[in-house]
Amino acid sequence: DTEVTQTPKHLVMGMTNKKSLKCEQHMGHRAMYWYKQKAKKPPELMFVYSYEKLSINESVPSRFSPECPNSSLLNLHLHALQPEDSALYLCASSQGRDPYAQYFGPGTRLTVL
Amino acid sequence: AQSVAQPEDQVNVAEGNPLTVKCTYSVSGNPYLFWYVQYPNRGLQFLLKYITGDNLVKGSYGFEAEFNKSQTSFHLKKPSALVSDSALYFCAVRDGFMNYGGSQGNLIFGKGTKLSVKP
């Protein structure tokens, strides 16, 4: 099963709301990622978790807060977002050992009003 | 620093004709190269990867890619295009290595090439 699932598929939120994006994989992968993708652009890396520890934070604003409760789950907590944060948020996982490919979820389409 | 370039914003092909989507790379050390496809409003799907070995790599949905070290290229190919192949294609290179105590090798993506296959 090479599947990464993400919920919700779509999310609309106001700038004062708090919401969370969820990602789950059951492939035994030990590295998980959050990417942000604007329309017709390549994904931009936000965070990397390796063995449930945050290993990379690509200078992401603090209004985005990642969490890795266990090796299968990855959350992205959102608070006080701006309209320019509207994008497709993609989760991915990999076996955590170079050079394996990353497997992506279908994404959450986020709109910030 | 590692990077990939996709020189074409869009490639147009007639159904049944061969297709090529171009990618060139710049890396220090051994290149680990990948192709992904993205259909509208969907996540990225892994197509194939080159790590080592044969220069011709076969992947999903009949796609293949040719690794050319002298030309630093990794072009995606398919002998006979289908209308359903129409999508956005990303070439990517792996940046860095897995370090159990620290950083994780990440993907660096090209800007993407839109493939349009007409009936």
gemmi code that builds the backbone of each chain (N, CA, C; Angstrom):
import gemmi

chains = {
    "A": [
        ("ASP", (0.850, -1.188, 0.000), (0.000, 0.000, 0.000), (0.891, 1.246, 0.000)),
        ("THR", (0.919, 1.912, -1.125), (1.758, 3.106, -1.236), (0.860, 4.330, -1.189)),
        ("GLU", (0.147, 4.494, -0.068), (-0.811, 5.575, -0.004), (-0.545, 6.494, 1.183)),
        ("VAL", (-0.609, 7.778, 0.876), (-0.576, 8.815, 1.896), (-1.935, 9.516, 1.838)),
        ("THR", (-2.609, 9.587, 2.957), (-3.921, 10.227, 2.986), (-3.851, 11.563, 3.700)),
        ("GLN", (-4.683, 12.497, 3.236), (-4.725, 13.823, 3.836), (-6.171, 14.239, 4.042)),
        ("THR", (-6.426, 14.860, 5.166), (-7.737, 15.424, 5.449), (-7.586, 16.807, 6.047)),
        ("PRO", (-8.547, 17.706, 5.766), (-9.623, 17.558, 4.782), (-9.097, 17.765, 3.363)),
        ("LYS", (-9.931, 17.541, 2.372), (-9.540, 17.792, 0.984), (-9.570, 19.285, 0.689)),
        ("HIS", (-10.547, 19.950, 1.266), (-10.686, 21.389, 1.082), (-10.908, 22.031, 2.446)),
        ("LEU", (-10.383, 23.233, 2.602), (-10.566, 23.970, 3.850), (-10.635, 25.455, 3.549)),
        ("VAL", (-11.687, 26.075, 4.055), (-11.821, 27.525, 3.950), (-11.814, 28.073, 5.366)),
        ("MET", (-10.964, 29.049, 5.619), (-10.870, 29.588, 6.966), (-10.639, 31.090, 6.946)),
        ("GLY", (-11.106, 31.731, 7.996), (-10.856, 33.144, 8.161), (-9.500, 33.365, 8.804)),
        ("MET", (-9.066, 34.597, 8.779), (-7.721, 34.911, 9.280), (-7.599, 34.747, 10.790)),
        ("THR", (-8.710, 34.683, 11.499), (-8.634, 34.531, 12.947), (-8.860, 33.089, 13.395)),
        ("ASN", (-9.149, 32.218, 12.448), (-9.473, 30.830, 12.815), (-8.230, 30.035, 13.179)),
        ("LYS", (-8.475, 28.931, 13.896), (-7.454, 27.914, 14.117), (-7.964, 26.614, 13.515)),
        ("LYS", (-7.153, 26.025, 12.674), (-7.526, 24.758, 12.051), (-6.291, 23.871, 11.975)),
        ("SER", (-6.516, 22.603, 11.640), (-5.401, 21.671, 11.492), (-5.568, 20.825, 10.238)),
        ("LEU", (-4.461, 20.553, 9.594), (-4.408, 19.613, 8.488), (-3.804, 18.318, 9.002)),
        ("LYS", (-4.322, 17.206, 8.468), (-3.844, 15.911, 8.935), (-3.310, 15.082, 7.777)),
        ("CYS", (-2.316, 14.282, 8.086), (-1.683, 13.412, 7.107), (-1.404, 12.075, 7.776)),
        ("GLU", (-1.614, 10.994, 7.030), (-1.396, 9.673, 7.594), (-0.799, 8.744, 6.538)),
        ("GLN", (0.150, 7.925, 6.963), (0.706, 6.903, 6.076), (0.943, 5.635, 6.886)),
        ("HIS", (0.740, 4.507, 6.235), (0.938, 3.218, 6.894), (1.911, 2.376, 6.095)),
        ("MET", (2.943, 3.027, 5.584), (3.959, 2.324, 4.803), (5.210, 2.076, 5.631)),
        ("GLY", (5.170, 2.475, 6.900), (6.347, 2.301, 7.741), (7.449, 3.300, 7.449)),
        ("HIS", (7.108, 4.347, 6.705), (8.105, 5.365, 6.402), (8.461, 6.147, 7.653)),
        ("ARG", (9.722, 6.551, 7.771), (10.157, 7.230, 8.977), (10.441, 8.711, 8.745)),
        ("ALA", (10.263, 9.173, 7.535), (10.401, 10.600, 7.244), (9.097, 11.104, 6.644)),
        ("MET", (8.649, 12.250, 7.128), (7.418, 12.850, 6.618), (7.644, 14.334, 6.391)),
        ("TYR", (6.917, 14.859, 5.418), (7.185, 16.205, 4.913), (5.892, 16.992, 4.743)),
        ("TRP", (5.992, 18.302, 4.917), (4.951, 19.223, 4.483), (5.507, 20.128, 3.401)),
        ("TYR", (4.724, 20.246, 2.318), (5.035, 21.150, 1.225), (3.860, 22.104, 1.017)),
        ("LYS", (4.197, 23.282, 0.492), (3.189, 24.248, 0.054), (3.339, 24.413, -1.446)),
        ("GLN", (2.212, 24.377, -2.153), (2.273, 24.531, -3.594), (1.259, 25.557, -4.073)),
        ("LYS", (1.765, 26.574, -4.727), (0.905, 27.545, -5.398), (0.599, 27.041, -6.801)),
        ("ALA", (-0.458, 27.590, -7.373), (-0.929, 27.113, -8.673), (0.168, 27.170, -9.742)),
        ("LYS", (0.333, 26.058, -10.422), (1.261, 25.935, -11.554), (2.720, 26.175, -11.154)),
        ("LYS", (3.013, 26.015, -9.881), (4.374, 26.155, -9.386), (4.830, 24.844, -8.762)),
        ("PRO", (6.133, 24.638, -8.604), (6.579, 23.417, -7.923), (6.319, 23.498, -6.423)),
        ("PRO", (6.240, 22.362, -5.782), (6.080, 22.363, -4.319), (7.282, 23.001, -3.634)),
        ("GLU", (6.989, 23.687, -2.529), (8.045, 24.292, -1.722), (8.076, 23.593, -0.366)),
        ("LEU", (9.233, 23.120, 0.015), (9.357, 22.406, 1.279), (9.125, 23.354, 2.451)),
        ("MET", (8.332, 22.856, 3.418), (8.102, 23.621, 4.656), (8.803, 22.962, 5.836)),
        ("PHE", (8.472, 21.718, 6.086), (8.988, 21.010, 7.261), (9.346, 19.574, 6.892)),
        ("VAL", (10.313, 19.034, 7.631), (10.670, 17.628, 7.523), (10.738, 17.035, 8.916)),
        ("TYR", (10.073, 15.905, 9.091), (10.204, 15.122, 10.305), (10.935, 13.834, 9.964)),
        ("SER", (11.937, 13.532, 10.758), (12.689, 12.304, 10.594), (12.660, 11.561, 11.922)),
        ("TYR", (12.134, 10.364, 11.898), (11.976, 9.578, 13.124), (11.259, 10.395, 14.197)),
        ("GLU", (10.196, 11.029, 13.778), (9.274, 11.782, 14.630), (9.890, 13.037, 15.240)),
        ("LYS", (11.039, 13.414, 14.759), (11.651, 14.656, 15.243), (11.767, 15.638, 14.090)),
        ("LEU", (11.486, 16.902, 14.400), (11.574, 17.942, 13.384), (13.038, 18.125, 13.020)),
        ("SER", (13.362, 17.881, 11.774), (14.755, 17.996, 11.357), (14.988, 19.200, 10.458)),
        ("ILE", (13.963, 19.642, 9.777), (14.107, 20.813, 8.917), (12.879, 21.698, 9.037)),
        ("ASN", (13.117, 22.980, 9.216), (12.077, 23.995, 9.180), (12.599, 25.065, 8.230)),
        ("GLU", (11.979, 25.148, 7.066), (12.497, 26.047, 6.042), (12.023, 27.482, 6.260)),
        ("SER", (12.342, 28.007, 7.426), (12.025, 29.407, 7.732), (10.552, 29.716, 7.519)),
        ("VAL", (9.735, 28.807, 7.987), (8.289, 28.969, 7.832), (7.754, 29.851, 8.964)),
        ("PRO", (6.822, 30.764, 8.666), (6.265, 31.626, 9.727), (5.622, 30.809, 10.842)),
        ("SER", (5.638, 31.367, 12.025), (5.164, 30.628, 13.199), (3.656, 30.391, 13.182)),
        ("ARG", (2.938, 31.014, 12.271), (1.506, 30.742, 12.172), (1.245, 29.324, 11.643)),
        ("PHE", (2.296, 28.676, 11.141), (2.251, 27.262, 10.769), (3.016, 26.483, 11.830)),
        ("SER", (2.355, 25.494, 12.429), (2.997, 24.737, 13.495), (2.837, 23.249, 13.225)),
        ("PRO", (3.930, 22.548, 12.916), (3.816, 21.118, 12.637), (3.840, 20.294, 13.911)),
        ("GLU", (3.316, 19.093, 13.776), (3.313, 18.157, 14.900), (3.353, 16.741, 14.345)),
        ("CYS", (4.155, 15.891, 14.974), (4.234, 14.493, 14.551), (3.936, 13.619, 15.759)),
        ("PRO", (2.663, 13.273, 15.999), (2.286, 12.524, 17.198), (2.890, 11.123, 17.250)),
        ("ASN", (3.019, 10.495, 16.068), (3.673, 9.186, 15.994), (4.197, 8.989, 14.592)),
        ("SER", (4.765, 7.838, 14.341), (5.467, 7.633, 13.076), (4.534, 7.583, 11.867)),
        ("SER", (3.227, 7.467, 12.097), (2.283, 7.376, 10.984), (1.524, 8.673, 10.723)),
        ("LEU", (1.587, 9.586, 11.664), (0.751, 10.780, 11.594), (1.573, 12.050, 11.547)),
        ("LEU", (1.059, 13.006, 10.790), (1.689, 14.319, 10.728), (0.572, 15.356, 10.658)),
        ("ASN", (0.651, 16.347, 11.525), (-0.343, 17.412, 11.533), (0.312, 18.739, 11.184)),
        ("LEU", (-0.506, 19.641, 10.675), (-0.055, 21.015, 10.470), (-1.121, 21.925, 11.058)),
        ("HIS", (-0.780, 22.584, 12.157), (-1.712, 23.473, 12.852), (-1.580, 24.879, 12.279)),
        ("LEU", (-2.747, 25.460, 12.015), (-2.812, 26.750, 11.338), (-3.484, 27.772, 12.242)),
        ("HIS", (-2.900, 28.942, 12.333), (-3.485, 29.989, 13.176), (-3.108, 31.360, 12.649)),
        ("ALA", (-4.102, 32.213, 12.541), (-3.886, 33.597, 12.111), (-3.225, 33.658, 10.741)),
        ("LEU", (-3.757, 32.883, 9.825), (-3.173, 32.864, 8.486), (-3.547, 34.102, 7.689)),
        ("GLN", (-2.811, 34.321, 6.620), (-3.025, 35.435, 5.720), (-3.586, 34.920, 4.386)),
        ("PRO", (-4.268, 35.761, 3.651), (-4.789, 35.313, 2.342), (-3.706, 34.731, 1.431)),
        ("GLU", (-2.487, 35.224, 1.523), (-1.424, 34.701, 0.660), (-0.991, 33.293, 1.051)),
        ("ASP", (-1.490, 32.794, 2.165), (-1.216, 31.410, 2.562), (-2.128, 30.425, 1.843)),
        ("SER", (-3.086, 30.931, 1.103), (-3.966, 30.058, 0.322), (-3.125, 29.292, -0.696)),
        ("ALA", (-3.262, 27.967, -0.691), (-2.427, 27.117, -1.544), (-2.877, 25.666, -1.371)),
        ("LEU", (-2.221, 24.801, -2.101), (-2.381, 23.353, -1.921), (-1.271, 22.897, -0.979)),
        ("TYR", (-1.654, 22.265, 0.115), (-0.675, 21.780, 1.080), (-0.538, 20.273, 0.922)),
        ("LEU", (0.676, 19.870, 0.627), (0.958, 18.483, 0.323), (1.773, 17.847, 1.433)),
        ("CYS", (1.391, 16.647, 1.770), (2.152, 15.830, 2.704), (2.858, 14.740, 1.901)),
        ("ALA", (4.029, 14.349, 2.328), (4.753, 13.267, 1.674), (5.474, 12.443, 2.729)),
        ("SER", (5.833, 11.240, 2.344), (6.622, 10.402, 3.244), (7.649, 9.641, 2.427)),
        ("SER", (8.686, 9.197, 3.112), (9.706, 8.386, 2.459), (10.287, 7.433, 3.482)),
        ("GLN", (11.069, 6.517, 2.967), (11.633, 5.526, 3.881), (12.686, 6.120, 4.788)),
        ("GLY", (13.067, 7.353, 4.488), (13.997, 8.035, 5.367), (15.445, 7.691, 5.109)),
        ("ARG", (15.684, 6.938, 4.077), (17.063, 6.621, 3.755), (17.301, 6.986, 2.300)),
        ("ASP", (18.196, 7.871, 2.064), (18.550, 8.219, 0.697), (18.893, 6.958, -0.079)),
        ("PRO", (18.491, 6.701, -1.263), (17.879, 7.679, -2.170), (16.421, 7.380, -2.517)),
        ("TYR", (15.623, 6.966, -1.583), (14.250, 6.574, -1.915), (13.367, 7.758, -2.252)),
        ("ALA", (12.371, 7.467, -3.078), (11.443, 8.509, -3.514), (10.498, 8.900, -2.393)),
        ("GLN", (9.962, 10.094, -2.486), (8.913, 10.541, -1.592), (7.565, 10.245, -2.236)),
        ("TYR", (6.621, 9.831, -1.416), (5.272, 9.537, -1.884), (4.332, 10.577, -1.308)),
        ("PHE", (3.561, 11.186, -2.205), (2.751, 12.331, -1.837), (1.284, 11.949, -1.629)),
        ("GLY", (0.661, 12.675, -0.715), (-0.780, 12.605, -0.568), (-1.462, 13.488, -1.592)),
        ("PRO", (-2.811, 13.462, -1.622), (-3.551, 14.242, -2.617), (-3.601, 15.726, -2.307)),
        ("GLY", (-3.259, 16.092, -1.087), (-3.209, 17.502, -0.734), (-4.485, 18.023, -0.105)),
        ("THR", (-4.346, 19.143, 0.589), (-5.485, 19.900, 1.118), (-5.465, 21.261, 0.450)),
        ("ARG", (-6.575, 21.590, -0.201), (-6.701, 22.909, -0.835), (-7.186, 23.889, 0.217)),
        ("LEU", (-6.327, 24.813, 0.599), (-6.631, 25.782, 1.654), (-6.928, 27.142, 1.058)),
        ("THR", (-8.026, 27.714, 1.484), (-8.372, 29.086, 1.107), (-8.533, 29.905, 2.378)),
        ("VAL", (-7.794, 31.002, 2.444), (-7.862, 31.896, 3.596), (-8.561, 33.176, 3.170)),
        ("LEU", (-9.655, 33.465, 3.844), (-10.448, 34.639, 3.472), (-10.036, 35.857, 4.288)),
    ],
    "B": [
        ("ALA", (25.283, 23.894, -5.008), (23.912, 23.546, -4.655), (23.296, 22.731, -5.788)),
        ("GLN", (22.405, 21.817, -5.393), (21.733, 20.992, -6.387), (20.619, 21.796, -7.056)),
        ("SER", (20.394, 21.537, -8.323), (19.275, 22.181, -9.018), (18.892, 21.361, -10.233)),
        ("VAL", (17.661, 21.560, -10.682), (17.205, 20.983, -11.936), (16.537, 22.082, -12.744)),
        ("ALA", (16.614, 21.929, -14.050), (15.991, 22.898, -14.948), (15.104, 22.159, -15.934)),
        ("GLN", (13.914, 22.677, -16.116), (13.012, 22.182, -17.131), (12.818, 23.333, -18.110)),
        ("PRO", (13.455, 23.249, -19.269), (13.507, 24.411, -20.158), (12.196, 24.748, -20.857)),
        ("GLU", (11.260, 23.816, -20.878), (9.988, 24.032, -21.589), (8.854, 24.219, -20.598)),
        ("ASP", (8.117, 25.314, -20.757), (6.923, 25.500, -19.934), (5.814, 24.544, -20.367)),
        ("GLN", (5.751, 24.300, -21.682), (4.684, 23.462, -22.212), (5.203, 22.633, -23.378)),
        ("VAL", (4.707, 21.404, -23.455), (5.005, 20.514, -24.574), (3.671, 20.040, -25.143)),
        ("ASN", (3.536, 20.187, -26.457), (2.303, 19.745, -27.142), (2.631, 18.577, -28.047)),
        ("VAL", (1.836, 17.518, -27.931), (2.072, 16.295, -28.687), (0.739, 15.756, -29.177)),
        ("ALA", (0.754, 15.179, -30.357), (-0.441, 14.499, -30.858), (-0.494, 13.084, -30.292)),
        ("GLU", (-1.702, 12.637, -29.997), (-1.885, 11.291, -29.460), (-1.259, 10.261, -30.393)),
        ("GLY", (-0.543, 9.308, -29.814), (0.098, 8.269, -30.610), (1.542, 8.594, -30.977)),
        ("ASN", (1.895, 9.856, -30.881), (3.279, 10.250, -31.182), (4.158, 10.079, -29.947)),
        ("PRO", (5.462, 9.946, -30.152), (6.360, 9.887, -28.988), (6.452, 11.254, -28.313)),
        ("LEU", (6.693, 11.228, -27.013), (6.828, 12.488, -26.276), (8.139, 12.499, -25.510)),
        ("THR", (8.671, 13.700, -25.357), (9.862, 13.923, -24.540), (9.644, 15.171, -23.712)),
        ("VAL", (9.895, 15.064, -22.419), (9.879, 16.214, -21.517), (11.297, 16.347, -20.968)),
        ("LYS", (11.889, 17.517, -21.153), (13.309, 17.672, -20.889), (13.611, 18.105, -19.457)),
        ("CYS", (14.759, 17.631, -18.980), (15.242, 18.009, -17.654), (16.752, 17.960, -17.666)),
        ("THR", (17.382, 18.994, -17.166), (18.823, 18.970, -16.949), (19.095, 19.234, -15.474)),
        ("TYR", (20.228, 18.772, -15.006), (20.489, 18.860, -13.579), (21.891, 19.411, -13.324)),
        ("SER", (22.055, 19.889, -12.125), (23.357, 20.337, -11.644), (23.497, 19.857, -10.207)),
        ("VAL", (24.446, 18.952, -10.002), (24.633, 18.400, -8.653), (26.116, 18.275, -8.353)),
        ("SER", (26.417, 18.234, -7.090), (27.759, 17.869, -6.651), (27.654, 16.454, -6.117)),
        ("GLY", (28.451, 15.572, -6.643), (28.343, 14.176, -6.240), (27.413, 13.413, -7.164)),
        ("ASN", (26.980, 12.274, -6.701), (26.108, 11.425, -7.513), (24.693, 11.985, -7.559)),
        ("PRO", (24.109, 12.038, -8.754), (22.745, 12.565, -8.845), (21.707, 11.499, -8.536)),
        ("TYR", (20.742, 11.870, -7.749), (19.563, 11.034, -7.511), (18.383, 11.800, -8.102)),
        ("LEU", (17.824, 11.287, -9.176), (16.885, 12.035, -9.990), (15.527, 11.359, -10.029)),
        ("PHE", (14.480, 12.186, -10.128), (13.117, 11.683, -10.041), (12.230, 12.420, -11.042)),
        ("TRP", (11.176, 11.748, -11.460), (10.093, 12.376, -12.204), (8.784, 12.119, -11.469)),
        ("TYR", (7.999, 13.211, -11.387), (6.664, 13.142, -10.808), (5.674, 13.734, -11.794)),
        ("VAL", (4.422, 13.269, -11.704), (3.348, 13.824, -12.512), (2.249, 14.330, -11.584)),
        ("GLN", (1.643, 15.436, -11.989), (0.546, 15.995, -11.191), (-0.635, 16.290, -12.100)),
        ("TYR", (-1.757, 15.619, -11.827), (-2.999, 15.897, -12.536), (-3.707, 17.045, -11.828)),
        ("PRO", (-4.589, 17.747, -12.510), (-5.236, 18.923, -11.921), (-5.861, 18.633, -10.561)),
        ("ASN", (-5.572, 19.519, -9.616), (-6.129, 19.438, -8.262), (-5.793, 18.124, -7.559)),
        ("ARG", (-4.644, 17.569, -7.889), (-4.219, 16.326, -7.255), (-2.806, 16.482, -6.709)),
        ("GLY", (-2.414, 15.512, -5.880), (-1.035, 15.496, -5.399), (-0.093, 14.988, -6.473)),
        ("LEU", (1.178, 14.907, -6.130), (2.182, 14.429, -7.077), (2.254, 12.903, -7.035)),
        ("GLN", (2.356, 12.313, -8.213), (2.508, 10.858, -8.304), (3.913, 10.538, -8.779)),
        ("PHE", (4.573, 9.643, -8.080), (5.917, 9.222, -8.441), (5.884, 8.391, -9.713)),
        ("LEU", (6.744, 8.742, -10.668), (6.820, 8.001, -11.930), (8.029, 7.074, -11.980)),
        ("LEU", (9.199, 7.634, -11.678), (10.412, 6.832, -11.771), (11.568, 7.569, -11.125)),
        ("LYS", (12.652, 6.827, -10.917), (13.843, 7.426, -10.329), (15.089, 6.811, -10.937)),
        ("TYR", (16.141, 7.608, -10.932), (17.468, 7.112, -11.283), (18.350, 7.254, -10.055)),
        ("ILE", (18.955, 6.121, -9.685), (19.894, 6.148, -8.564), (21.273, 5.747, -9.057)),
        ("THR", (21.327, 4.596, -9.695), (22.559, 4.089, -10.251), (22.196, 2.983, -11.206)),
        ("GLY", (23.167, 2.497, -11.982), (22.877, 1.372, -12.861), (22.552, 1.803, -14.276)),
        ("ASP", (21.603, 1.118, -14.889), (21.258, 1.364, -16.282), (20.816, 2.795, -16.504)),
        ("ASN", (21.267, 3.353, -17.609), (20.925, 4.734, -17.906), (19.470, 4.891, -18.322)),
        ("LEU", (18.867, 3.823, -18.806), (17.451, 3.887, -19.179), (16.622, 3.315, -18.031)),
        ("VAL", (15.796, 4.176, -17.478), (14.986, 3.793, -16.321), (13.524, 3.677, -16.756)),
        ("LYS", (12.906, 2.586, -16.420), (11.489, 2.404, -16.764), (10.635, 2.675, -15.535)),
        ("GLY", (9.484, 3.329, -15.780), (8.630, 3.688, -14.665), (7.176, 3.330, -14.914)),
        ("SER", (6.313, 4.055, -14.216), (4.879, 3.790, -14.284), (4.278, 4.325, -15.578)),
        ("TYR", (3.108, 3.737, -15.965), (2.291, 4.207, -17.082), (3.039, 4.255, -18.409)),
        ("GLY", (4.055, 3.410, -18.573), (4.774, 3.338, -19.836), (5.851, 4.395, -20.024)),
        ("PHE", (6.077, 5.199, -18.997), (7.121, 6.217, -19.095), (8.500, 5.630, -18.824)),
        ("GLU", (9.493, 6.257, -19.411), (10.876, 5.918, -19.149), (11.693, 7.197, -19.190)),
        ("ALA", (12.884, 7.136, -18.630), (13.753, 8.311, -18.639), (15.167, 7.853, -18.911)),
        ("GLU", (15.874, 8.698, -19.631), (17.255, 8.383, -19.996), (18.213, 9.292, -19.254)),
        ("PHE", (19.061, 8.704, -18.464), (20.082, 9.453, -17.737), (21.308, 9.604, -18.638)),
        ("ASN", (21.756, 10.828, -18.834), (22.923, 11.098, -19.656), (23.893, 11.951, -18.836)),
        ("LYS", (24.943, 11.297, -18.383), (25.867, 11.994, -17.474), (26.643, 13.099, -18.189)),
        ("SER", (27.047, 12.837, -19.411), (27.860, 13.830, -20.127), (27.055, 15.083, -20.446)),
        ("GLN", (25.764, 14.921, -20.671), (24.909, 16.073, -20.963), (24.145, 16.539, -19.729)),
        ("THR", (24.390, 15.914, -18.613), (23.679, 16.215, -17.347), (22.185, 16.348, -17.591)),
        ("SER", (21.634, 15.344, -18.259), (20.203, 15.384, -18.567), (19.502, 14.135, -18.079)),
        ("PHE", (18.203, 14.271, -17.902), (17.367, 13.167, -17.443), (15.982, 13.378, -18.063)),
        ("HIS", (15.900, 13.181, -19.365), (14.674, 13.461, -20.100), (13.652, 12.338, -19.931)),
        ("LEU", (12.421, 12.731, -19.780), (11.309, 11.790, -19.652), (10.757, 11.486, -21.040)),
        ("LYS", (10.476, 10.203, -21.307), (10.018, 9.809, -22.627), (8.888, 8.797, -22.540)),
        ("LYS", (8.110, 8.774, -23.637), (7.095, 7.736, -23.796), (6.939, 7.500, -25.290)),
        ("PRO", (6.930, 6.264, -25.722), (6.902, 5.976, -27.162), (5.617, 6.425, -27.851)),
        ("SER", (4.488, 6.353, -27.120), (3.209, 6.675, -27.740), (2.332, 7.397, -26.714)),
        ("ALA", (2.118, 8.674, -26.945), (1.398, 9.489, -25.958), (-0.102, 9.215, -25.980)),
        ("LEU", (-0.699, 9.349, -24.801), (-2.147, 9.234, -24.649), (-2.716, 10.579, -24.198)),
        ("VAL", (-3.969, 10.830, -24.567), (-4.616, 12.066, -24.110), (-4.594, 12.146, -22.589)),
        ("SER", (-4.737, 10.992, -21.942), (-4.752, 10.940, -20.470), (-3.383, 11.243, -19.847)),
        ("ASP", (-2.334, 11.353, -20.660), (-1.021, 11.746, -20.141), (-0.937, 13.250, -19.913)),
        ("SER", (-1.912, 13.983, -20.377), (-1.906, 15.442, -20.220), (-1.897, 15.795, -18.727)),
        ("ALA", (-0.877, 16.505, -18.312), (-0.696, 16.805, -16.881), (0.530, 17.699, -16.745)),
        ("LEU", (0.857, 18.005, -15.498), (2.045, 18.793, -15.172), (3.131, 17.833, -14.702)),
        ("TYR", (4.315, 17.927, -15.279), (5.394, 17.004, -14.966), (6.538, 17.754, -14.294)),
        ("PHE", (7.015, 17.175, -13.185), (8.106, 17.776, -12.436), (9.299, 16.828, -12.400)),
        ("CYS", (10.449, 17.381, -12.715), (11.706, 16.699, -12.507), (12.245, 17.144, -11.144)),
        ("ALA", (12.929, 16.249, -10.438), (13.430, 16.612, -9.114), (14.763, 15.917, -8.866)),
        ("VAL", (15.567, 16.540, -8.019), (16.839, 15.967, -7.612), (16.855, 15.909, -6.092)),
        ("ARG", (17.473, 14.867, -5.582), (17.573, 14.712, -4.141), (18.713, 15.585, -3.627)),
        ("ASP", (18.442, 16.324, -2.567), (19.430, 17.237, -2.003), (19.928, 16.662, -0.694)),
        ("GLY", (21.174, 16.253, -0.668), (21.737, 15.838, 0.609), (21.465, 14.385, 0.919)),
        ("PHE", (21.729, 14.014, 2.117), (21.655, 12.621, 2.515), (20.943, 12.484, 3.838)),
        ("MET", (20.472, 11.303, 4.044), (19.835, 11.005, 5.323), (20.898, 10.943, 6.396)),
        ("ASN", (20.672, 11.703, 7.435), (21.567, 11.686, 8.572), (20.703, 11.418, 9.784)),
        ("TYR", (20.918, 10.296, 10.408), (20.016, 9.914, 11.488), (19.997, 10.941, 12.605)),
        ("GLY", (21.057, 11.696, 12.697), (21.063, 12.692, 13.759), (20.650, 14.068, 13.298)),
        ("GLY", (20.384, 14.223, 12.033), (20.161, 15.599, 11.570), (19.338, 15.713, 10.324)),
        ("SER", (19.904, 16.300, 9.318), (19.087, 16.702, 8.181), (18.704, 15.510, 7.311)),
        ("GLN", (17.635, 15.728, 6.595), (17.083, 14.717, 5.711), (17.264, 15.178, 4.274)),
        ("GLY", (17.660, 14.286, 3.397), (17.732, 14.660, 1.993), (16.362, 15.053, 1.486)),
        ("ASN", (16.273, 16.145, 0.814), (14.998, 16.653, 0.338), (14.974, 16.734, -1.172)),
        ("LEU", (13.797, 16.885, -1.717), (13.636, 17.011, -3.150), (13.680, 18.477, -3.562)),
        ("ILE", (14.438, 18.734, -4.606), (14.435, 20.056, -5.223), (13.789, 19.888, -6.593)),
        ("PHE", (12.711, 20.612, -6.814), (11.904, 20.443, -8.016), (12.273, 21.460, -9.083)),
        ("GLY", (12.129, 21.023, -10.339), (12.121, 21.975, -11.433), (10.806, 22.733, -11.430)),
        ("LYS", (10.673, 23.697, -12.322), (9.484, 24.553, -12.333), (8.256, 23.847, -12.889)),
        ("GLY", (8.465, 22.708, -13.538), (7.353, 21.957, -14.101), (7.166, 22.214, -15.586)),
        ("THR", (6.691, 21.199, -16.289), (6.364, 21.292, -17.709), (4.959, 20.763, -17.906)),
        ("LYS", (4.129, 21.592, -18.531), (2.764, 21.158, -18.812), (2.753, 20.378, -20.122)),
        ("LEU", (2.312, 19.155, -20.058), (2.199, 18.308, -21.241), (0.753, 18.293, -21.701)),
        ("SER", (0.556, 18.612, -22.963), (-0.779, 18.587, -23.556), (-0.767, 17.620, -24.723)),
        ("VAL", (-1.578, 16.585, -24.641), (-1.683, 15.595, -25.697), (-3.061, 15.740, -26.353)),
        ("LYS", (-3.051, 16.041, -27.641), (-4.302, 16.264, -28.378), (-4.688, 15.018, -29.150)),
        ("PRO", (-6.006, 14.773, -29.254), (-6.473, 13.581, -30.005), (-6.117, 13.679, -31.479)),
    ],
}
model = gemmi.Model(1)
for chain_id, residues in chains.items():
    chain = gemmi.Chain(chain_id)
    for i, (resn, *xyz) in enumerate(residues, 1):
        res = gemmi.Residue()
        res.name, res.seqid = resn, gemmi.SeqId(i, " ")
        for name, pos in zip(("N", "CA", "C"), xyz):
            atom = gemmi.Atom()
            atom.name, atom.element = name, gemmi.Element(name[0])
            atom.pos, atom.b_iso = gemmi.Position(*pos), 0.0
            res.add_atom(atom)
        chain.add_residue(res)
    model.add_chain(chain)
structure = gemmi.Structure()
structure.add_model(model)
structure.setup_entities()
